[in-house]
Each structure stands twice: as structure tokens, then as C-alpha cells.
């Protein structure tokens, strides 16, 4: 009676174990005979590998390996290693019923009887594709961060190195221009050309320096109450020589009644100059540029500049404010520049809690518009803050 009771308990335990193994879905758990043919098949195996028990039982487990692994004898080699060592761990590509592959982590354990004879093998397989992708993504992310930092460090060092020799060159060109009456007439235009190009080079380097400050979070604002209309006039004056050389027609309508802005006046002028310079750069000789300011119902200050330049394809507008990108590669070749001015302007406007946008009906269309919105602070006293 006691033996029968033990037999019943063992039978129940075996049944419970079978139910437990069969219900596991995250692992393929199955048995192989001594030759590697599938003997049992659980729910997890069907889920991971795609075969039903009726389809796979009796077939050799080599069908789960890639053709390259089968040709290299890996399936049988794994069984021999498991038999020699007791169990092995393996990781690599495995094939599902539909032919798709997945990254698998496998444990093969040899099963022996009381005399030490091999009765078969147990095999546990887990799909680790997501974990592999996650690790690869994290590694790529870390590598990208290191590359970005290396790039920022390089640009910062390069910008400082390039800026240093330009300062005396610009001072010398300015001195010669101021004393042009002492120079031979044929050299006057050359001096002006030198000064313009040195200033342009300095502007490009300053943009690189600003970009490195932005990426490092070190760009700070010195905030006070600014007369936006005065700042715009100053920006137009700075762009005056370029406007005059292209014989552009500039019209202004300062309609905003609330035009005092809580801002860093120097940075605000940089934004206005970038927007004006962008229009000047891409507008043909004799073209027109219109500048308008106004307030909306929230008393926000709006700056709008419209030109009849080359235009931008609508699907390229998003890249307009991305560093080192311009709306069209051909534009870079024709007009030059690093593609930093508008990207820096967008960041500066964002630091002022404003917004900036552009619109165009496409290349060769009549009108391109850039708009900037900022909050007016005409009734507040000047304040200093850094974002």
C-alpha cells in the first residue's frame, strides 16, 4: 500500500512538472534523444520557434541552426561538448519555421541513466534579440555621445585658434581703411575687400564658438529691457554694405506699439542680423526685402521679414534651423556658409522664451517669410538673469 501511495505521489509530481514545463512561454524547453532528435516540445518552444509538437517531434534539432552552422557541424559538436562537460552554454543565430532568424541563448544538458549511458539531452532556449538590440543601441548611444563631445572639443579648440590671428588682421585693415587718404587709390578697394573678408571669417568663427557654447550649455544671456525697433535698425545698418552692394530695396513698417523686450540686446541684434543677412544672401540683385513688426492679442512682439529670393522647398524647411545644414546642398555650393546662423538664432530665441519659423512656397517662388515672436516687457524694470 505504501509503495502504491509513493507511486501515486511520484506520478502526480511528474504530471505537475510536465504541466509546469509545458506552460512556460518565455523559454523553449524540450528533450532530445541521444542522436539529437526532438522528443518533447513545450508551449514556449512553439511560440519561439513556430513549430507545433506534431510538426517537429522526431526531427533532428539541426533544423534550428543556420545553413553555415550546419555545414560547420556545430549542432553535433554542441552535443559532444555537452556530453563531455555535462552541459554547455551557446549563443548565436537560430532559425524559426518561417525562415526568420533570432538571437538565441541556449543551454544543452546531457541526461544519463544510472549506468552513465547517454539517454538524451535537455535543451533550454531563450530569445534574446531584444536584449542584444538594447545593448547595441546603448553602445551606439555612448559612442555617439563620445563622438559628439570630441567634435565639440575640436570645434572649440579650432575656433579659438582661428580667432586669435584674425584680431590683429582686422585691426590693421580697419586702421588702413580709416587712413585711406594716405594709401594709393588702387589699394583702397583692396583694403575694403580685405576688411570685409576678415569680418566674414570672424563671423563664421564666432558662429562656431556660439555653437560649442550652446552644445555645452554655457551660452548665457545678459538680460535687460531692449528697444527692439532700435536693435532692428542697428542690424539693418550692420548689413548695410551687403544691401547696398546688391542694390536691394528695403522697406520697414514698425507697427508694434509694444516693442520693449526683456532680452540680451546683443544677442537679440545677432538674431535680427542673421535673419536680415539670410534674406540679403539669398535675394538676387535688385530684389526686395520687407521688414514688419506688430503685436498680437497677447501683446507679444512679432518680427517678420519677407523677401523675393530663391525660396525653399517646403519639405526642406525643417532642416533650415539644423546646424551645418542648409535647405539644399546646391545652395551651399553657390552661396557658401556653414549653415549655423539660423540654428543659433533659433536657440537664442528659445532662450528668450520666444519662437522662430520660416515659410516658403518653394524654389523660384516669389516670397519667403521668416517670423520671430517674443514676449514684450515694456512695463517692467530692467532685470538681469541667466537661463
C-alpha positions, 0 to 999 in steps of 0.5 A: 500500500505504501509503495502504491501511495509513493507511486501515486505521489511520484506520478502526480509530481511528474504530471505537475512538472510536465504541466509546469514545463509545458506552460512556460512561454518565455523559454523553449524547453524540450528533450532530445534523444541521444542522436539529437532528435526532438522528443518533447516540445513545450508551449514556449518552444512553439511560440519561439520557434513556430513549430507545433509538437506534431510538426517537429517531434522526431526531427533532428534539432539541426533544423534550428541552426543556420545553413553555415552552422550546419555545414560547420557541424556545430549542432553535433559538436554542441552535443559532444561538448555537452556530453563531455562537460555535462552541459554547455552554454551557446549563443548565436543565430537560430532559425524559426519555421518561417525562415526568420532568424533570432538571437538565441541563448541556449543551454544543452544538458546531457541526461544519463541513466544510472549506468552513465549511458547517454539517454538524451539531452535537455535543451533550454532556449531563450530569445534574446534579440531584444536584449542584444538590440538594447545593448547595441543601441546603448553602445551606439548611444555612448559612442555617439555621445563620445563622438559628439563631445570630441567634435565639440572639443575640436570645434572649440579648440579650432575656433579659438585658434582661428580667432586669435590671428584674425584680431590683429588682421582686422585691426590693421585693415580697419586702421588702413581703411580709416587712413585711406587718404594716405594709401594709393587709390588702387589699394583702397578697394583692396583694403575694403575687400580685405576688411570685409573678408576678415569680418566674414571669417570672424563671423563664421568663427564666432558662429562656431564658438556660439555653437560649442557654447550652446552644445555645452550649455554655457551660452548665457544671456545678459538680460535687460529691457531692449528697444527692439525697433532700435536693435532692428535698425542697428542690424539693418545698418550692420548689413548695410554694405551687403544691401547696398552692394546688391542694390536691394530695396528695403522697406520697414513698417514698425507697427508694434506699439509694444516693442520693449523686450526683456532680452540680451540686446546683443544677442537679440541684434545677432538674431535680427542680423542673421535673419536680415543677412539670410534674406540679403544672401539669398535675394538676387540683385535688385530684389526686395526685402520687407521688414514688419513688426506688430503685436498680437492679442497677447501683446507679444512682439512679432518680427517678420521679414519677407523677401523675393529670393530663391525660396525653399522647398517646403519639405526642406524647411525643417532642416533650415534651423539644423546646424551645418545644414542648409535647405539644399546642398546646391545652395551651399555650393553657390552661396557658401556658409556653414549653415549655423546662423539660423540654428543659433538664432533659433536657440537664442530665441528659445532662450528668450522664451520666444519662437522662430519659423520660416515659410516658403512656397518653394524654389523660384517662388516669389516670397519667403517669410521668416517670423520671430515672436517674443514676449514684450516687457515694456512695463517692467524694470530692467532685470538681469538673469541667466537661463 
